[in-house]
Amino acid sequence: MVGDAASPWSDLDRIGIQVAVEVNGRTVIEQVGGNSAGDPLNAVVALAEHLAERQLSLEPGQIVTTGTYTGVHFAAPDEEVIVRFRGLPEVRLRLTAE
């Protein structure tokens, strides 16, 4: 599922953005910034340059990850995870046990 559009994302302070992660109603981290690349677009530029050196390129439809702001936080089956970046729509995820 794709969530709400984030506009204008290019105006966000990607280095000093406020971020929070909540697991099942409990805040597990709340901080400002934290991406190891600083601006996560730096990771995209580095990837594009790396590919170009090999006569390759990013292709339409590819998904590129740019690292994490908050590290890894675990949730058990049926717990809800909510991630909030100031200025962007929140993301909610619930994993279910089968």
C-alpha positions in Angstrom: 0.0 0.0 0.0 1.2 3.5 -0.8 0.5 6.3 1.6 -0.3 9.9 1.3 1.9 12.0 -1.0 4.7 14.0 0.7 4.8 17.5 -0.8 7.0 19.4 -1.0 9.5 16.9 0.4 12.5 18.8 -1.2 11.9 21.7 1.3 12.4 19.5 4.4 15.5 19.7 6.6 16.6 16.2 5.9 19.6 16.5 8.1 17.9 17.9 11.2 14.4 16.5 10.8 12.5 15.4 13.9 11.7 11.7 13.9 9.8 9.4 16.4 9.1 5.7 16.4 6.3 4.2 18.5 5.7 0.5 19.0 2.3 -0.5 20.4 1.7 2.9 21.9 5.1 3.3 23.5 7.6 5.8 22.1 10.9 3.9 21.6 12.9 6.8 20.1 12.4 10.5 19.5 15.3 12.5 18.2 16.4 15.1 15.7 18.3 13.9 12.7 20.4 10.8 12.8 20.9 9.5 9.3 24.6 8.3 9.0 24.8 10.0 5.5 23.6 13.3 7.0 21.3 14.1 4.1 19.9 10.8 2.9 20.1 12.1 -0.7 23.9 11.8 -0.3 23.4 8.0 -0.4 21.4 8.3 -3.6 24.1 10.4 -5.2 26.8 8.0 -4.1 24.8 5.1 -5.6 24.3 6.9 -8.9 28.0 7.7 -9.2 29.0 4.2 -8.3 26.7 2.8 -11.0 27.8 5.4 -13.6 31.4 4.3 -13.1 30.3 0.8 -14.2 28.2 2.1 -17.1 25.0 1.4 -15.2 22.2 3.6 -14.0 19.2 3.7 -11.7 16.1 2.5 -13.6 12.5 3.7 -13.3 10.6 1.7 -10.7 13.7 0.7 -8.7 13.5 1.2 -5.0 16.5 2.8 -3.3 17.0 2.7 0.5 19.0 5.5 2.1 19.8 4.2 5.5 18.0 4.7 8.8 17.6 7.7 11.1 16.6 5.6 14.2 18.4 2.3 14.0 16.5 -1.0 14.4 13.6 -1.5 16.7 11.7 -4.8 17.0 8.0 -5.4 17.2 6.2 -8.6 18.0 3.4 -10.0 15.9 0.2 -7.9 16.1 2.0 -4.9 17.5 1.6 -1.6 15.6 4.6 0.5 14.6 4.1 4.2 13.9 6.9 6.3 12.4 6.6 10.1 12.3 8.9 12.5 10.5 7.9 16.1 11.1 6.4 17.6 7.9 5.6 14.2 6.4 2.6 11.9 6.7 3.0 9.3 9.4 3.6 5.6 8.5 1.8 2.8 10.3 2.6 -0.9 10.1 1.1 -3.9 11.8 2.7 -7.3 11.4 0.4 -10.3 11.8 1.2 -13.8 12.9 0.0 -16.5 10.5 
